[in-house]
Amino acid sequence: MSELNATAAALLGLLHDGPKTGGQLVAVARERFGAFFSVTRSQVYRELPALADSGLVRLGKQGPRSSQQYLITAAGKKAFKTWLASEPGPDHLRSPLILRLVHASNLTAKQRVALVDSARTAYNAELEEARNAVKNTDDNYAKAIGEFAVARARAALKLLDAVPKD
């Protein structure tokens, strides 16, 4: 693997904490990155074999129900640290909600209301979760990231407030 993509780097970063199965990586990624970086199950299971083929991870213990642990190798640690120290490049927002709002004219009024109501419920839950994360950490980086999650949820709720009522 010549250059790590963000998903591969995210997985290597999570494996620094110890061996994990693909399912564990998905769960930890959702918990740790949920507010700002999505990692899907399919991305994890596509990246792990590529990381193994590149020698950045190796197979660990076989778990229950044929789950497979992965461990980061010395080459994986080096690749991750190289990625971490490199220029991040531009951020890209990939929001399924905003994509749907861009095309909302193709929905019925009832579908638009349901979309906005569902998103409002989800972002209110994210806002509460982010506020709790900020309150429950002493780590300055985690606190800053939590504040970002609070601001992001508030911005999404503001966007939903600006959407025309049908």
Buried (B, 14 or more C-beta within 10 A) or exposed (E): BEEBEBBBBBBBBBBEEEBBBBBBBBEBBEEBBBBEEBBEBEBBEEBBEEBBEBEBBBEBEEEEEEEBBBBBBEBBBEBBEEBEEEEEEEEEEEEEBEEBBEEBEEBEEEEBBEBBEEBBEEBBEBBEBBBEBBEEBEEEEBBEBBBBBBEBBBEBBEBBEEBEEE
